[in-house]
Structure formats: structure tokens, C-alpha cells
């Protein structure tokens, strides 16, 4: 199935949050407590992603014919070190196939 990459809009916040939660639950299932992972909320994540669209970064999404399947967010480094003023940061999450996907 072909995958399309495009610039995200605020309307993608729910899909991004869904991928974000699912990817964390799968990727960290052996590293973080199960109750913490189960408590991750798509609705809370959606609210946080809506705020992210107000920032100065760039958010891209990947989608197949059915749904949003991944995202990448890039922007200035969140470190407070003044030497990092020109350092960027890239964050990527992909929903992998399987029980969560």
C-alpha cells in the first residue's frame, strides 16, 4: 500500500496522538510499567498536539489509504544550553502492524 508524506494540520492532532500512544505502548512494553502505558490517553495527547501546532516547528504525517500511520516533528532543540541555539531536534513515531496497529 502506498504511503503519502505531507505537512500536518491541526486536524491531524487526533491521528497523531493515536499513533503516538500506540507506538509508546508497543515500543516500551518491556521497559515501562504496564499501568503507566495503559494510562496513556489519546484525548490528552490530542490536546497536547493541538498546542504543538502553535509552535515554530514542522510536523509531517505519513498516511496510507486507510489512516495516518506515522509522524515526525522537528524544531529547535528543547535543551536550554545556549550553545544549542542552532541545534534541531527530530522526533518520529510510527504505528507498527500488530495488535495495536
C-alpha angles and dihedrals in degrees: 000000000000119000122215123205118204142155109276125237129204087261087069093061094100094048092046091050091049092053092043094054094043093048093050092047091053101036097046101035091113096039106045132047113274092229091056092050091046089053094059107117127211090201092053090045091050090055091051092049091050087058090048089063088064091062130087098253132098125248122196127186133204118212136177125202091284111036150341105288105176147359142201125204121194133179145118117329114271090218115112095219107120089218087065092064090111097036118106131207129216123197121185133181127178126187106232123211116262139074094332097039 
